Amino acid sequence: MARAYTVTSETGGTAALTPASTVPPAGLTTEEAQLTFGAGTGLNPVILADQLSAFLAHERCGVHLYRAVRGLTTIDEWREQYGRFGEQTEEHVGILEELVSALGGDAMYVSTAARLVEAQDSKLLETMLVAGTLEARTVELACLEAVLQAERKCHGNWQLLSKLSKQLDRSEAADAISKAVSEVEEQEDEHVEWAERTWETAVTSRLLATT
């Protein structure tokens, strides 16, 4: 069965109760329901739940982004990388969902921070729609820049989790965070390094072109 990457009340999503909430009552959650999240880590459970929700939202949006750029590029090497990185990002979604569950949370919980991330990431996807009407070189660069921007944020998210995992006292929750990081960190390093190197090469070659 295909994984649902857009989390709404219709797909079983829950959201924090806010004064402006438009989520049906059955889909609401409260801070009290999160107070045991990440027990044993010593971290603020509400903030931890909110941030992991935001990290998960970014990974889910990344799956859509890679599908979009893979469909737009005409460069075989880039298409191959976009496809491979997209598959790995899909795996990262599953790893984060498992981590949230291991910490006692609900992977379908969408925090207000996650909603903001979704709004920001949707702009990258909108850029792909516009790019499809432009000339080829501009499209390729727009795709690459969108990936670079997304991967820098993603890399930063996992770096933060990596640093936290080294500071926490030993517990089942801390071990779960360390395990998730160990499964993803090397791939995230590769993603951002490739995007930065490829973007630099692509822009430099255009700047040095004589025609």
N, C-alpha and C positions, 0 to 999 in steps of 0.2 A: 504494500500500500504506500502511495506517495506521502512523503512527510509534508505537513502543513507548515509553511514558513511564515505565513501571515497569521498572527495570533489575535483573534477577536473573541467576543463572547460566543459567536456561533461555532468556533472551533474549540471551545472549552476554555478559553482564556479567562483569567481573573485579573482585576486591577485594583489598585489602592483606592479607597474612598476619599474623594476630594469634593470641595464645594461645587465644582463645575462638572462632576462626573456624569457621563451619559451612559455608563455601562449599566445594564439591567441589574436589579438588586441581587439576583442569584450569582452574578459574576463579581461581586464586590468582596474585598478582603480588608482586614484592618491590621494596624500595627500589632495589636495584641496577638493576632494569629501568627506573627513572625518571631515572637520573642524567644523561641527555642531554636531558631535557625542558626546553624553553625555552632551549636553548643560545644564548648571545649576549646574553641579558638581564641576566646578572649576578645573577639571583635564585636562591634556593635551589630546585633543581629538584623535590625531593620535596614541599616545602611548597607550591610553586606548583601542582603536580599535584593535591595534596589539596584546596587551596582552590578551584581551578577546578572540580573534581569536585563540591564542595559548592555552588558557585554554580549549576552545571548542574542539580543535584538540585532546588534551589529553583525554578528556571525550569520544570522538568518538573512539579513539584507545582503551580505556578501555573496551568498549563494545566488541570489537573483542577479547581482552585478556581474558575476563571472559568466553566467548564462548569456547576459546581454552582450558583453564585450566579445565573447567567443563567437557569437553570431555575426558581429560586425567586422571583425578583423579579416584581412585578406592575406596576412603574413602567417605562413604555416607554422613557424617556430612559436610565434605568439599564441596562435590558436591552440597549439599543443599545451603550452604552459597554462593558459587560461583554463583549459579543460581539466588539467591535472590539479591545479590549485583550487578550482571549483569543487572537485571531488573531495579534496582534503578539507576544504572549508565545510562541506556538508558533514564530514566526519567530526569536525570540531564542534558543530552544532550538537551532535549526539553526545560528545564528551562533556560539554557544558551542561546539557540536560541531565546527564547521569550525575554530574557533580552537584547540581542543585538538589536532586533527589537524595543523594547521599548525605547532604547537609540538613535534610529534613524539610526541604521546601518543595514548591510546585513549579515545575519547568514552564507551565503555562501562565504563571503569574507575570503580569506586565506592569512594571513600575512606571511612575511618571517620568523618571529618567530614561527609561526604555522608549517611551513614546516620543520623547525629544530626539533620541538617537534615530528612531524610525523616520521622523520628519526630516532630519538632516540628511540621512542616507537616501531618502527618496529623491532629493535634489540631484544626487549623482546619477540615479537612474533616469531622471528627466533629461539630464545632459545627454545621455545616450540616445534618446528619442530625437533631440535636436541634431545631434552629430550625424545621424543617418541621412540628413539632407545636405551635408556638406561634402567638399571634395575629399578624396581618399586620404591624403596625407594628414589633413586636419582631423579626420575621423580617427585614424590610428593613434594620433597623439592624444586626442581627447579620451579615448578608451584607456590608454596607458596611464594618463594622469589621474583618472578616476580610480584605477586600481591602486596606484601609488598612494593616493590620499586615504583610501579605505584601509590599505595594509599598514600604513603608519599608525593609524588609530588602533587597529587590531593588534599589532605588535606591542604597542604601549599597554594595552589591556593585559596581555599575557605576561609582559615584563613585570607589571605591578603584582600580579598573582604569584609570580616566581619569587619576587622579593618578600612578599608576605609569607609565603610558605617557609622561607628560611628563618623568619623571625618568630614563628608561632611555637608554642610549647607542643610537645608530642601529644597527639590525640587522634582519634579516628577521623575527626573532621579535618584536622591539619594534614593527615596522611592522604585524605581524599583530594585535597587541593594539590598537594605535591604530585600525586599520581596523574592528575589531569594535566598539570604543567609539563611533566616529563613526556607525555604523549604528544604534545602540541608544539612545545617551544622550538624545537629544531626546525620544524616545518615553517613556523612563523618567521624565523630568522631568514630562511631561504626565500620566502615570499617577498619580504620587504627588501632584501638585498637585490633580488632579481629585478624588482620594479624600479628601484633607484638606479641601478646600473644601466638597465635598458632605456629608461627615460633619459638619462644623461647622454648616452650614446646617440639616441635618436635626435635629441635637440641639438647636440653638437654637430652632427652630420648635416643637419639642415642649415645651421649657421655658417658652416664652412663651405656650403655648396656655392659654386660660382654662377649657376644658372637656376 
